[in-house]
Amino acid sequence: RLAARGDDLKLHVLLTGATGFLGKEILFQAASDPRIARITSIVRPEKVTDRKTGEVLRVIEAPERGALLLRRLGIPEAALARFDFVPGDIEQPGFGLSARDHEALAKSITHVVHCAASVSFDDPYEASFRANVLGSINALAFSLSLQKRRGAPFVEHVAIETSYIHGRKRNAMAQEEALVFPRHFYNNFYELTKAMASIETDRHLIEKGLRVAQLLPSIVIGHSESGNNRGDTKVVNAPVNAFGRAKEIADKLESDLAAKPRQFLLQWAGGQFPGDPTAELNFVPVDRVVSGILASLTVPEAIGTRIHLATDNRIRSQDVVRVVREELGVNVRLSDPTIYRNVTLPIVKSVLTRIGEDKLANALEKLGAIFGGYAEWGQPIHSVGNDVRLLGLPIRRPDTENAFRMLCRHNKYVQQFGRVRDADDIARRESVW
């Protein structure tokens, strides 16, 4: 089907998750990809509410939301015609598209890239299931309907999963081609529901014959050279911001003798990193991941294959602490993850809430939710190779420590540890950065 399109492929990609961290980078790179003629993004209307009353002030429809997104990404005017945004919802069958939109898209879509997901490691099971499992089932069914359509140009479905579907493993390599569930447990409902979604992908591949490639990123961080995270404040960005905020608050109390106990508490609570010193974290820059996603569009060998979009130069917990200390000036100390999560964190959160530092308390709770699991024993060591062998990505993978260092700087100077929340201002700052 690709060969039949000739040298000028003019691919039409349907994208879910365009407003997320990964989706934004896909749009950005696609703007300069000569193979892609058009990207249609499924976007839910956004409700603007009053922060105090919760009253809905206005609704930003999909086309307007998409236009704002492209402007904030700095997409060149000459490339704007490639993009369109249609209202839909991944949690609805057929994405909730109107019959007219479905019919029009089916005539030209060549690829479906499903990267919409809930990446909040502390989400409840129900929310994770709806976004990750139900959303994947709907996306797979949508692609299958295109593939079965007579004369449709559909080529393949690209499922964006996670390399952490293997859960906890001891002294064993997480192989790309295998789906082996852990004997012990998963770190969170995110991992569990992404593994469940992977089973559904396998079912559509094997039982229903859907042409699907499975791409499995590890822990995605900012751009390898600039640290740019497109304003994201989740996953790795959350604890970095927590460290920075705790230090800034403590520094303001330096000259206030009466506030010394409070300052000491902030320095103690905001300076602990739950992790085993030798635990290895698999951080992969977003630009490497998206390069792999776009490469898979024209590699038929990727169909029926799992590909880890991960790295072979992992970073240890003690290196994370060292970089945070060097970049943010925070006296971070490693603490036992199990004790931190079950004893230290509940006490710290309770005390911080009582003294009015609710935001910091929540940020530190996210620190425990993320690194309390990923920086202790039994995390998988991922095999890599298909990213180079099949997708043709450079064999030299990005420098993980440098990428994490730049992420720290981006959070400090651009987002000011999560305090800058206005999307337009973040976009302006990132263009300068």
Beta strands, then each sheet from edge to edge (+ up, - down):
strand 1: 11-16
strand 2: 36-43
strand 3: 46-49
strand 4: 56-60
strand 5: 83-87
strand 6: 111-114
strand 7: 156-160
strand 8: 173-174
strand 9: 212-217
strand 10: 219-221
strand 11: 272-274
strand 12: 280-281
strand 13: 283-285
strand 14: 306-309
strand 15: 315-316
strand 16: 333-335
strand 17: 381-382
sheet 1: 5+ 2+ 1+ 6+ 7+ 9+ 14+
sheet 2: 3+ 4-
sheet 3: 8+ 17+
sheet 4: 10+ 13+
sheet 5: 11+ 16+
sheet 6: 12+ 15-
end
